[in-house]
Amino acid sequence: MLKHLGSLDSELRDKLIYRNFCKIITNNYLSQSHLKQMLATILDDKYLFKGIRLKEDDSVFTRSFSTLLIALILDADNRKDFLSQDT
């Protein structure tokens, strides 16, 4: 699902990928180690910073939905306290 996080297909991006991430993270279907790994993946140039210097580029969808996933992971951390203070 991460591979298609910034898809231009709104049905895929909004209704399938993001909604399912919401469900699996909110309902604790992923382990804390998976969430940590996902956070580390999202915080790189392929997701959160993808095309950050480009103008009029579709990479804004990847950046936007990366921030939404980060928020979900931080919410899970608030409930379970699994991320280090440095993270």
C-alpha positions, 0 to 999 in steps of 0.5 A: 500500500505504501508503494501507491500512497500518492497515487493519482487515482483518488479511489485507490489513494483515498478510499482503499489505501488511506482508509485501510491504513486507518483501520489497521493502525487504529485497530492495532493490527500492526505490531509496534515494530511494523509501525516503527519501520513504516515511520522510518520509511515514510520519513525519507525522500521517497515519501515525506520529501518526495519532489519537495522542490518541484513545482506543479508536480503530483508528488504533493499527494505522496507528501500529503498522505505521508503526513496523514500516516505519520499522524496515525502512527503518532496517535498509536504511539500516544496510546501505546508509547512505543516510540523513543523520545528521539524519534 
